[in-house]
Amino acid sequence: MYQNKINLTPQDILEKEFKIDTRGYRLKEVDQFLDLIIGDYEQFEKIIRDLEQEKSELLSEISDLKQEVRNLKASFEIAKGKEETVTNVDILRRLSQLEKIVYDKDE
């Protein structure tokens, strides 16, 4: 995902060899390599910031979803309780109607 934005691998840095002039390493070559490293570090920092932001957003979303699940469970339990009450009332009404039918015929 981020591989195309990074120029160097740790192995590239480890194996880098600079040409030597009479007074030491060629400064221009070293500077160019350090510029690549700096560019990669800047890219790493950007990637880290982006991922931290994404992580924060996902944690917030998880928290919201957990709260929603708790609310839905509570609503479900309330609805389940009401359903049982309605069922009991319905049964009592039916019993009452049956009693009227049975006892009215006997008289």
Summary of the structure (lengths in Angstrom):
residues: 107
radius of gyration: 37.3
end to end distance: 86.8
largest distance: 128.3
contacts: 203
relative contact order: 0.06
helix: 83%
strand: 4%
